[in-house]
Amino acid sequence: MNTVAKVLAALLLVPGVLGSASAQSNPPVEGRTVCEDVPVKQVNSSDTHRVAGTAIGAVAGGVIGHQVGGGKGKTLATVGGAVAGGVVGNQVQKNHQDNNATYTTERRCHQVQD
């Protein structure tokens, strides 16, 4: 027997490498199939993290906050305005994306054992 034949014969004897001499099949799963309709939202935007809305809101809020106060109060107002503006800008973009999203319903099924 040549070397290649010996290697192939050895691989056939090792379970799970090339298969086994007797094919084993899994017994059928007893139970039932449960299906449900699930709503799926497809956001039609390349900016899923809403970076643009957050950035624009932060800049606008920072500019408006900078107009208020003086000294250290001006710095605090600028930072506070930037944070508040970022949050507002993020939510404005989220609302815009939700209004332009596509909503579909998918049927999803899975096995349940009783």
C-alpha positions as CSV (number, residue, x, y, z in Angstrom):
1,M,0.0,0.0,0.0
2,N,1.5,3.4,-0.9
3,T,1.7,6.3,1.4
4,V,-1.3,8.2,0.0
5,A,-3.5,5.2,0.4
6,K,-2.4,4.7,4.0
7,V,-3.1,8.3,4.9
8,L,-6.6,8.1,3.4
9,A,-7.3,4.8,5.2
10,A,-6.2,6.4,8.5
11,L,-8.4,9.5,8.0
12,L,-11.4,7.3,7.3
13,L,-10.9,5.6,10.7
14,V,-10.8,9.0,12.6
15,P,-14.4,10.0,13.4
16,G,-15.4,13.4,12.1
17,V,-12.5,14.0,9.7
18,L,-13.8,12.5,6.5
19,G,-16.9,10.9,7.9
20,S,-17.5,7.6,9.5
21,A,-18.3,4.1,8.2
22,S,-21.8,4.3,9.5
23,A,-23.6,7.5,8.9
24,Q,-25.5,8.8,12.0
25,S,-28.4,11.1,11.6
26,N,-30.0,13.2,14.3
27,P,-33.4,12.0,15.4
28,P,-36.2,14.4,14.5
29,V,-36.9,17.1,17.0
30,E,-40.2,16.7,18.6
31,G,-42.2,19.8,19.3
32,R,-44.0,22.4,17.3
33,T,-43.1,25.3,15.2
34,V,-44.1,28.7,16.4
35,C,-44.3,31.6,14.0
36,E,-44.9,35.3,14.7
37,D,-45.0,38.4,12.6
38,V,-42.3,40.8,13.6
39,P,-42.1,44.5,12.5
40,V,-38.8,45.4,11.0
41,K,-37.5,49.0,10.5
42,Q,-35.1,49.7,7.6
43,V,-33.4,53.1,8.1
44,N,-32.7,54.6,4.7
45,S,-29.7,56.7,5.9
46,S,-25.9,56.2,5.7
47,D,-25.5,58.1,9.0
48,T,-27.0,55.6,11.3
49,H,-25.2,57.1,14.4
50,R,-26.6,60.5,13.6
51,V,-23.2,62.2,13.7
52,A,-24.2,65.0,11.4
53,G,-27.2,66.1,13.5
54,T,-25.2,65.9,16.7
55,A,-22.3,67.9,15.3
56,I,-24.4,70.6,13.8
57,G,-26.5,70.9,17.0
58,A,-23.4,71.0,19.2
59,V,-21.9,73.8,17.1
60,A,-25.1,75.8,17.0
61,G,-25.6,75.3,20.8
62,G,-22.0,76.3,21.5
63,V,-22.4,79.5,19.5
64,I,-25.6,80.4,21.2
65,G,-24.2,79.5,24.7
66,H,-21.1,81.7,24.0
67,Q,-23.4,84.7,23.6
68,V,-24.5,84.4,27.3
69,G,-22.5,85.3,30.4
70,G,-19.0,86.6,31.0
71,G,-15.7,85.2,32.3
72,K,-15.9,81.6,33.5
73,G,-19.7,81.8,33.2
74,K,-19.3,82.3,29.4
75,T,-17.1,79.1,29.2
76,L,-19.7,77.1,31.2
77,A,-22.5,78.5,29.0
78,T,-20.6,77.6,25.8
79,V,-19.9,74.0,27.0
80,G,-23.5,73.6,28.3
81,G,-24.9,75.0,25.0
82,A,-22.7,72.6,23.0
83,V,-23.9,69.6,25.0
84,A,-27.6,70.6,24.9
85,G,-27.3,71.4,21.2
86,G,-25.7,68.1,20.4
87,V,-28.5,66.2,22.2
88,V,-31.2,68.2,20.4
89,G,-29.5,67.8,17.0
90,N,-29.2,64.1,17.5
91,Q,-32.9,63.8,18.3
92,V,-34.0,66.0,15.4
93,Q,-32.0,63.8,13.0
94,K,-33.5,60.6,14.7
95,N,-37.0,61.9,14.1
96,H,-36.2,62.7,10.5
97,Q,-34.8,59.3,9.9
98,D,-37.7,57.6,11.6
99,N,-40.1,59.5,9.3
100,N,-38.2,58.4,6.2
101,A,-37.7,54.8,7.3
102,T,-39.3,51.8,5.6
103,Y,-41.4,49.5,7.8
104,T,-42.1,45.9,6.9
105,T,-43.3,42.8,8.6
106,E,-41.4,39.5,8.6
107,R,-42.6,36.1,9.6
108,R,-40.0,34.4,11.9
109,C,-40.4,30.8,13.0
110,H,-38.6,28.7,15.6
111,Q,-39.0,25.2,17.1
112,V,-40.5,24.9,20.6
113,Q,-40.2,21.7,22.6
114,D,-43.3,20.9,24.7
